[in-house]
Amino acid sequence: MTDITRTVPQGSVDPDVAAGVAQFLSQIVTDMTALSVNGKQAHWHVRGIAFVAVHELIDVVVDHAREWADLAAERVVALGLPVDGRIETVAAKTVIPPTSPGFNQIDVTVAELVAQIDASLVAVREAIDELGELDASSQDVAIEISRGLEKDRWFLAAHVAG
């Protein structure tokens, strides 16, 4: 019988390294998936004077979150371990605060999305710190995600900055 949970040939990756990487990148997969779902909810319900700009920017944030979830998940899978991005797992394990239901003005929407990005950056920064000693390639994944999240945060916050 074949072990289907491990797809990388034995000996090519240290199992302890793979497990360590999965520990940190799996949380990023969870949080980026939650950010993409919450972002889409916000995208549909944002209201206000700069509606078009914010509405379109939120779609960019959602697309980035999906790309980063995929990037982190594929790194874990490349090391031979599975990830769990099912909606029930994401809902149970994310640290991302929920988006308000219904319609919201731009300032509320942006504040919520910035708070969600801030919450997700905690796990991303932890991954950067911890993966440096464990696996440089996986640390690069976390660094790329951090850089992108910080830029998306800046673009969103600029819409309500005084």
Contact map, one row per residue, 1 for C-alpha under 8 A:
111000000000000000000000000000000000000000000000000000000000000000000000000000000000000000000000000000000000000000000000000000000000000000000000000000000000000000
111100000000000000000000000000000000000000000000000000000000000000000000000000000000000000000000000000000000000000000000000000000000000000000000000000000000000000
111111100000000000000000000000000000000000000000000000000000000000000000000000000000000000000000000000000000000000000000000000000000000000000000000000000000000000
011111100000000000000000000000000000000000000000000000000000000000000000000000000000000000000000000000000000000000000000000000000000000000000000000000000000000000
001111100000000000000000000000000000000000000000000000000000000000000000000000011100000000000000000000000000000000000000000000000000000000000000000000000000000000
001111111000000000000000000000000000000000000000000000000000000000000000000000011100000000000000000000000000000000000000000000000000000000000000000000000000000000
001111111000000000000000000000000000000000000000000000000000000000000000000000011000000000000000000000000000000000000000000000000000000000000000000000000000000000
000001111101100000000000000000000000000000000000000000000000000000000000000001110000000000000000000000000000000000000000000000000000000000000000000000000000000000
000001111111000000000000000000000000000000000000000000000000000000000000000000000000000000000000000000000000000000000000000000000000000000000000000000000000000000
000000011111100000000000000000000000000000000000000000000000000000000000000000000000000000000000000000000000000000000000000000000000000000000000000000000000000000
000000001111110000000000000000000000000000000000000000000000000000000000000000000000000000000000000000000000000000000000000000000000000000000000000000000000000000
000000011111110000000000000000000000000000000000000000000000000000000000000000000000000000000000000000000000000000000000000000000000000000000000000000000000000000
000000010111111011000000000000000000000000000000000000000000000000000000000000100000000000000000000000000000000000000000000000000000000000000000000000000000000000
000000000011111111000000000000000000000000000000000000000000000000000000000000000000000000000000000000000000000000000000000000000000000000000000000000000000000000
000000000000111111100000000000000000000000000000000000000000000000000000000000000000000000000000000000000000000000000000000000000000000000000000000000000000000000
000000000000011111110000000000000000000000000000000000000000000000000000000000000000000000000000000000000000000000000000000000000000000000000000000000000000000000
000000000000111111111000000000000000000000000000000000000000000000000000000000000000000000000000000000000000000000000000000000000000011000000000000000000000000000
000000000000111111111100000000000000000000000000000000000000000000000000000100111000000000000000000000000000000000000000000000000000000000000000000000000000000000
000000000000001111111110000000000000000000000000000000000000000000000000000000001000000000000000000000000000000000000000000000000000000000000000000000000000000000
000000000000000111111111000000000000000000000000000000000000000000000000000000000000000000000000000000000000000000000000000000000010010000000000000000000000000000
000000000000000011111111100000000000000000000000000000000000000000000000000100000000000000000000000000000000000000000000000000000010011001000000000000000000000000
000000000000000001111111110000000000000000000000000000000000000000000000000100001010000000000000000000000000000000000000000000000000000000000000000000000000000000
000000000000000000111111111000000000000000000000000000000000000000000000000000000000000000000000000000000000000000000000000000000000000000000000000000000000000000
000000000000000000011111111100000000000000000000000000000000000000000000000000000000000000000000000000000000000000000000001101100010000000000000000000000000000000
000000000000000000001111111110000000000000000000000000000000000000000001100100000000000000000000000000000000000000000000000000100000000000000100000000000000000000
000000000000000000000111111111000000000000000000000000000000000000000001100100000011000000000000000000000000000000000000000000000000000000000000000000000000000000
000000000000000000000011111111100000000000000000000000000000000000000000000000000000000000001100000000000000000000000000001000000000000000000000000000000000000000
000000000000000000000001111111110000000000000000000000000000000000001001000000000000000000000000000000000000000000000001001100000000000000000000000000000000000000
000000000000000000000000111111111000000000000000000000000000000000011101100000000000100000000000000000000000000000000000000000000000000000000000000000000000000000
000000000000000000000000011111111100000000000000000000000000000000001000000000000001100011001100000000000000000000000000000000000000000000000000000000000000000000
000000000000000000000000001111111110000000000000000000000000000000001000000000000000000001000111000000000000000000000001000000000000000000000000000000000000000000
000000000000000000000000000111111111000000000000000000000000000011011000000000000000000000000000000000000000000000000001000000000000000000000000000000000000000000
000000000000000000000000000011111111100000000000000000000000000011001000000000000000100001000000000000000000000000000000000000000000000000000000000000000000000000
000000000000000000000000000001111111110000000000000000000000000000000000000000000000000001100101000000000000000000000000000000000000000000000000000000000000000000
000000000000000000000000000000111111111000000000000000000000010010000000000000000000000000000001000000000000000000011000000000000000000000000000000000000000000000
000000000000000000000000000000011111111100000000000000000000111011000000000000000000000000000000000000000000000000000000000000000000000000000000000000000000000000
000000000000000000000000000000001111111110000000000000000000010000000000000000000000000000000000000000000000000000000000000000000000000000000000000000000000000000
000000000000000000000000000000000111111111000000000000000000000000000000000000000000000000000000011000000000000000000000000000000000000000000000000000000000000000
000000000000000000000000000000000011111111100000000000000110110000000000000000000000000000000000001000000000000010000000000000000000000000000000000000000000000000
000000000000000000000000000000000001111111110000000000000110010000000000000000000000000000000000000000000000000000000000000000000000000000000000000000000000000000
000000000000000000000000000000000000111111111000000000000000000000000000000000000000000000000000001010000000000000000000000000000000000000000000000000000000000000
000000000000000000000000000000000000011111111100000000000100000000000000000000000000000000000000001100010000100000000000000000000000000000000000000000000000000000
000000000000000000000000000000000000001111111100000001110110000000000000000000000000000000000000000000000000000000000000000000000000000000000000000000000000000000
000000000000000000000000000000000000000111111100000000100000000000000000000000000000000000000000000000000000000000000000000000000000000000000000000000000000000000
000000000000000000000000000000000000000011111110000000000000000000000000000000000000000000000000000001110000000000000000000000000000000000000000000000000000000000
000000000000000000000000000000000000000001111111001001100000000000000000000000000000000000000000000000111100100000000000000000000000000000000000000000000000000000
000000000000000000000000000000000000000000001111101000000000000000000000000000000000000000000000000000111100000000000000000000000000000000000000000000000000000000
000000000000000000000000000000000000000000000111111000000000000000000000000000000000000000000000000000001100000000000000000000000000000000000000000000000000000000
000000000000000000000000000000000000000000000011111000000000000000000000000000000000000000000000000000000100000000000000000000000000000000000000000000000000000000
000000000000000000000000000000000000000000000001111111000000000000000000000000000000000000000000000000000100000000000000000000000000000000000000000000000000000000
000000000000000000000000000000000000000000000111111111100000000000000000000000000000000000000000000000000100000000000000000000000000000000000000000000000000000000
000000000000000000000000000000000000000000000000011111110000000000000000000000000000000000000000000000000000000000000000000000000000000000000000000000000000000000
000000000000000000000000000000000000000000000000011111111000000000000000000000000000000000000000000000000000000000000000000000000000000000000000000000000000000000
000000000000000000000000000000000000000000100100011111111100000000000000000000000000000000000000000000000100000000000000000000000000000000000000000000000001001000
000000000000000000000000000000000000000000110100001111111110000000000000000000000000000000000000000000000000000000000000000000000000000000000000000000000000000000
000000000000000000000000000000000000000000100000000111111111000000000000000000000000000000000000000000000000000000000000000000000000000000000000000000000000000000
000000000000000000000000000000000000000000000000000011111111100000000000000000000000000000000000000000000000000000000000000000000000000000000000000000000001000000
000000000000000000000000000000000000001101100000000001111111110000000000000000000000000000000000000000000000000000000000000000000000000000000000000000000000000000
000000000000000000000000000000000000001100100000000000111111111000000000000000000000000000000000000000000000000000000000000000000000000000000000000000000000000000
000000000000000000000000000000000000000000000000000000011111111100000000000000000000000000000000000000000000000000000000000000000000000000000000000000000000000000
000000000000000000000000000000000001001000000000000000001111111110000000000000000000000000000000000000000000000000000000000000000000000000000000000000010000000000
000000000000000000000000000000000011101100000000000000000111111111000000000000000000000000000000000000000000000000000000000000000000000000000000000000000000000000
000000000000000000000000000000000001000000000000000000000011111111100000000000000000000000000000000000000000000000000000000000000000000000000000000000000000000000
000000000000000000000000000000000000000000000000000000000001111111110000000000000000000000000000000000000000000000000000000000000000000000000000000100000000000000
000000000000000000000000000000011011000000000000000000000000111111111000000000000000000000000000000000000000000000000000000000000000000000000000000000000000000000
000000000000000000000000000000011001000000000000000000000000011111111100000000000000000000000000000000000000000000000000000000000000000000000000000000000000000000
000000000000000000000000000000000000000000000000000000000000001111111110000000000000000000000000000000000000000000000000000000000000000000000000000000000000000000
000000000000000000000000000010010000000000000000000000000000000111111111000000000000000000000000000000000000000000000000000000000000000000000000100000000000000000
000000000000000000000000000111111000000000000000000000000000000011111111100000000000000000000000000000000000000000000000000000000000000000000000000000000000000000
000000000000000000000000000010000000000000000000000000000000000001111111110000000000000000000000000000000000000000000000000000000000000000000000000000000000000000
000000000000000000000000000000000000000000000000000000000000000000111111111000000000000000000000000000000000000000000000000000000000000000001000000000000000000000
000000000000000000000000110110000000000000000000000000000000000000011111111100000000000000000000000000000000000000000000000000000000000000001100000000000000000000
000000000000000000000000110010000000000000000000000000000000000000001111111110000010000000000000000000000000000000000000000000000000000000000000000000000000000000
000000000000000000000000000000000000000000000000000000000000000000000111111111000000000000000000000000000000000000000000000000000000000000000000000000000000000000
000000000000000000000000000000000000000000000000000000000000000000000011111111100000000000000000000000000000000000000000000000000000000001001000000000000000000000
000000000000000001001100110000000000000000000000000000000000000000000001111111111110000000000000000000000000000000000000000000000000000000000000000000000000000000
000000000000000000000000000000000000000000000000000000000000000000000000111111111110000000000000000000000000000000000000000000000000000000000000000000000000000000
000000010000000000000000000000000000000000000000000000000000000000000000011111111000000000000000000000000000000000000000000000000000000000000000000000000000000000
000000010000100001000000000000000000000000000000000000000000000000000000001111111000000000000000000000000000000000000000000000000000000000000000000000000000000000
000011110000000001000000000000000000000000000000000000000000000000000000000111111100000000000000000000000000000000000000000000000000000000000000000000000000000000
000011100000000001100100000000000000000000000000000000000000000000000000000111111110000000000000000000000000000000000000000000000000000000000000000000000000000000
000011000000000000000000000000000000000000000000000000000000000000000000000110011111000000000000000000000000000000000000000000000000000000000000000000000000000000
000000000000000000000100010000000000000000000000000000000000000000000000100110001111100000000000000000000000000000000000000000000000000000000000000000000000000000
000000000000000000000000010001000000000000000000000000000000000000000000000000000111110010000000000000000000000000000000000000000000000000000000000000000000000000
000000000000000000000000000011001000000000000000000000000000000000000000000000000011111011000000000000000000000000000000000000000000000000000000000000000000000000
000000000000000000000000000000000000000000000000000000000000000000000000000000000001111111000000000000000000000000000000000000000000000000000000000000000000000000
000000000000000000000000000000000000000000000000000000000000000000000000000000000000111111100000000000000000000000000000000000000000000000000000000000000000000000
000000000000000000000000000000000000000000000000000000000000000000000000000000000000011111110000000000000000000000000000000000000000000000000000000000000000000000
000000000000000000000000000001000000000000000000000000000000000000000000000000000001111111111000000000000000000000000000000000000000000000000000000000000000000000
000000000000000000000000000001101100000000000000000000000000000000000000000000000000111111111100000000000000000000000000000000000000000000000000000000000000000000
000000000000000000000000000000000100000000000000000000000000000000000000000000000000001111111100000000000000000000000000000000000000000000000000000000000000000000
000000000000000000000000000000000000000000000000000000000000000000000000000000000000000111111100000000000000000000000000000000000000000000000000000000000000000000
000000000000000000000000001001000000000000000000000000000000000000000000000000000000000011111110000000000000000000000000000000000000000000000000000000000000000000
000000000000000000000000001001100100000000000000000000000000000000000000000000000000000001111111000000000000000000000000000000000000000000000000000000000000000000
000000000000000000000000000000100000000000000000000000000000000000000000000000000000000000001111100000000000000000000011000000000000000000000000000000000000000000
000000000000000000000000000000100110000000000000000000000000000000000000000000000000000000000111110000000000000000011011000000000000000000000000000000000000000000
000000000000000000000000000000000000000000000000000000000000000000000000000000000000000000000011111000000000000100110010000000000000000000000000000000000000000000
000000000000000000000000000000000000010000000000000000000000000000000000000000000000000000000001111100000000000000010000000000000000000000000000000000000000000000
000000000000000000000000000000000000011011000000000000000000000000000000000000000000000000000000111110000000100110000000000000000000000000000000000000000000000000
000000000000000000000000000000000000000001000000000000000000000000000000000000000000000000000000011111010000000000000000000000000000000000000000000000000000000000
000000000000000000000000000000000000000010000000000000000000000000000000000000000000000000000000001111100000000000000000000000000000000000000000000000000000000000
000000000000000000000000000000000000000000001000000000000000000000000000000000000000000000000000000111110000000000000000000000000000000000000000000000000000000000
000000000000000000000000000000000000000000001110000000000000000000000000000000000000000000000000000011111000000000000000000000000000000000000000000000000000000000
000000000000000000000000000000000000000001001110000000000000000000000000000000000000000000000000000101111101100000000000000000000000000000000000000000000000000000
000000000000000000000000000000000000000000000111000000000000000000000000000000000000000000000000000000111111100000000000000000000000000000000000000000000000000000
000000000000000000000000000000000000000000000111111001000000000000000000000000000000000000000000000000011111110000000000000000000000000000000000000000000000000100
000000000000000000000000000000000000000000000000000000000000000000000000000000000000000000000000000000001111111000000000000000000000000000000000000000000000000100
000000000000000000000000000000000000000000000000000000000000000000000000000000000000000000000000000000011111111100000000000000000000000000000000000000000000000000
000000000000000000000000000000000000000001000100000000000000000000000000000000000000000000000000001000011111111110000000000000000000000000000000000000000000000000
000000000000000000000000000000000000000000000000000000000000000000000000000000000000000000000000000000000111111111000000000000000000000000000000000000000001101100
000000000000000000000000000000000000000000000000000000000000000000000000000000000000000000000000000000000011111111100000000000000000000000000000000000000000100000
000000000000000000000000000000000000000000000000000000000000000000000000000000000000000000000000101000000001111111110000000000000000000000000000000000000000000000
000000000000000000000000000000000000001000000000000000000000000000000000000000000000000000000000001000000000111111111000000000000000000000000000000000000001000000
000000000000000000000000000000000000000000000000000000000000000000000000000000000000000000000000000000000000011111111100000000000000000000000000000000001001100000
000000000000000000000000000000000000000000000000000000000000000000000000000000000000000000000000100000000000001111111110000000000000000000000000000000000000000000
000000000000000000000000000000000010000000000000000000000000000000000000000000000000000000000001110000000000000111111111000000000000000000000000000000000000000000
000000000000000000000000000000000010000000000000000000000000000000000000000000000000000000000001000000000000000011111111100000000000000000000000000010001000000000
000000000000000000000000000000000000000000000000000000000000000000000000000000000000000000000000000000000000000001111111110000000000000000000000000000000000000000
000000000000000000000000000000000000000000000000000000000000000000000000000000000000000000000011100000000000000000111111111000000000000000000000000000000000000000
000000000000000000000000000100110000000000000000000000000000000000000000000000000000000000000011000000000000000000011111111100000000000000000000000000000000000000
000000000000000000000000000000000000000000000000000000000000000000000000000000000000000000000000000000000000000000001111111110000000000000000000010010000000000000
000000000000000000000000000000000000000000000000000000000000000000000000000000000000000000000000000000000000000000000111111111000000000000000000000000000000000000
000000000000000000000001001100000000000000000000000000000000000000000000000000000000000000000000000000000000000000000011111111100000000000000000000000000000000000
000000000000000000000001000100000000000000000000000000000000000000000000000000000000000000000000000000000000000000000001111111110000000000000110110000000000000000
000000000000000000000000000000000000000000000000000000000000000000000000000000000000000000000000000000000000000000000000111111111000000000000100010000000000000000
000000000000000000000001000000000000000000000000000000000000000000000000000000000000000000000000000000000000000000000000011111111100000000000000000000000000000000
000000000000000000000001100000000000000000000000000000000000000000000000000000000000000000000000000000000000000000000000001111111110000000100100000000000000000000
000000000000000000000000000000000000000000000000000000000000000000000000000000000000000000000000000000000000000000000000000111111111000000110110000000000000000000
000000000000000000000000000000000000000000000000000000000000000000000000000000000000000000000000000000000000000000000000000011111111000000000000000000000000000000
000000000000000000000000000000000000000000000000000000000000000000000000000000000000000000000000000000000000000000000000000001111111110000000000000000000000000000
000000000000000000011001000000000000000000000000000000000000000000000000000000000000000000000000000000000000000000000000000000111111111101100000000000000000000000
000000000000000000000000000000000000000000000000000000000000000000000000000000000000000000000000000000000000000000000000000000011111111100100000000000000000000000
000000000000000000000000000000000000000000000000000000000000000000000000000000000000000000000000000000000000000000000000000000000111111100000000000000000000000000
000000000000000010011000000000000000000000000000000000000000000000000000000000000000000000000000000000000000000000000000000000000111111100000000000000000000000000
000000000000000010001000000000000000000000000000000000000000000000000000000000000000000000000000000000000000000000000000000000000011111111100000000000000000000000
000000000000000000000000000000000000000000000000000000000000000000000000000000000000000000000000000000000000000000000000000000000011111111110000000000000000000000
000000000000000000000000000000000000000000000000000000000000000000000000000000000000000000000000000000000000000000000000000000000000001111111000000000000000000000
000000000000000000001000000000000000000000000000000000000000000000000000001000000000000000000000000000000000000000000000000000000010001111111100000000000000000000
000000000000000000000000000000000000000000000000000000000000000000000000000000000000000000000000000000000000000000000000000000110011001111111110000000000000000000
000000000000000000000000000000000000000000000000000000000000000000000000000000000000000000000000000000000000000000000000000000010000000111111111000000000000000000
000000000000000000000000000000000000000000000000000000000000000000000011001000000000000000000000000000000000000000000000000000000000000011111111100000000000000000
000000000000000000000000100000000000000000000000000000000000000000000001000000000000000000000000000000000000000000000000000110110000000001111111110000000000000000
000000000000000000000000000000000000000000000000000000000000000000000000000000000000000000000000000000000000000000000000000100010000000000111111111000000000000000
000000000000000000000000000000000000000000000000000000000000000000000000000000000000000000000000000000000000000000000000000000000000000000011111111100000000000000
000000000000000000000000000000000000000000000000000000000000000000010000000000000000000000000000000000000000000000000000000100000000000000001111111110000000000000
000000000000000000000000000000000000000000000000000000000000000000000000000000000000000000000000000000000000000000000000100110000000000000000111111111000000000000
000000000000000000000000000000000000000000000000000000000000000000000000000000000000000000000000000000000000000000000000000000000000000000000011111111100000000000
000000000000000000000000000000000000000000000000000000000000000100000000000000000000000000000000000000000000000000000000000000000000000000000001111111110000000000
000000000000000000000000000000000000000000000000000000000000000000000000000000000000000000000000000000000000000000001000100000000000000000000000111111111000000000
000000000000000000000000000000000000000000000000000000000000000000000000000000000000000000000000000000000000000000000000000000000000000000000000011111111100000000
000000000000000000000000000000000000000000000000000000000000000000000000000000000000000000000000000000000000000000000000000000000000000000000000001111111110000000
000000000000000000000000000000000000000000000000000000000000100000000000000000000000000000000000000000000000000000000000000000000000000000000000000111111111000000
000000000000000000000000000000000000000000000000000000000000000000000000000000000000000000000000000000000000000001001000000000000000000000000000000011111111100000
000000000000000000000000000000000000000000000000000000000000000000000000000000000000000000000000000000000000000000000000000000000000000000000000000001111111110000
000000000000000000000000000000000000000000000000000000000000000000000000000000000000000000000000000000000000000000000000000000000000000000000000000000111111111000
000000000000000000000000000000000000000000000000000001001000000000000000000000000000000000000000000000000000010011000000000000000000000000000000000000011111111100
000000000000000000000000000000000000000000000000000000000000000000000000000000000000000000000000000000000000011001000000000000000000000000000000000000001111111110
000000000000000000000000000000000000000000000000000000000000000000000000000000000000000000000000000000000000000000000000000000000000000000000000000000000111111110
000000000000000000000000000000000000000000000000000001000000000000000000000000000000000000000000000000000000010000000000000000000000000000000000000000000011111110
000000000000000000000000000000000000000000000000000000000000000000000000000000000000000000000000000000000110010000000000000000000000000000000000000000000001111111
000000000000000000000000000000000000000000000000000000000000000000000000000000000000000000000000000000000000000000000000000000000000000000000000000000000000111111
000000000000000000000000000000000000000000000000000000000000000000000000000000000000000000000000000000000000000000000000000000000000000000000000000000000000000111
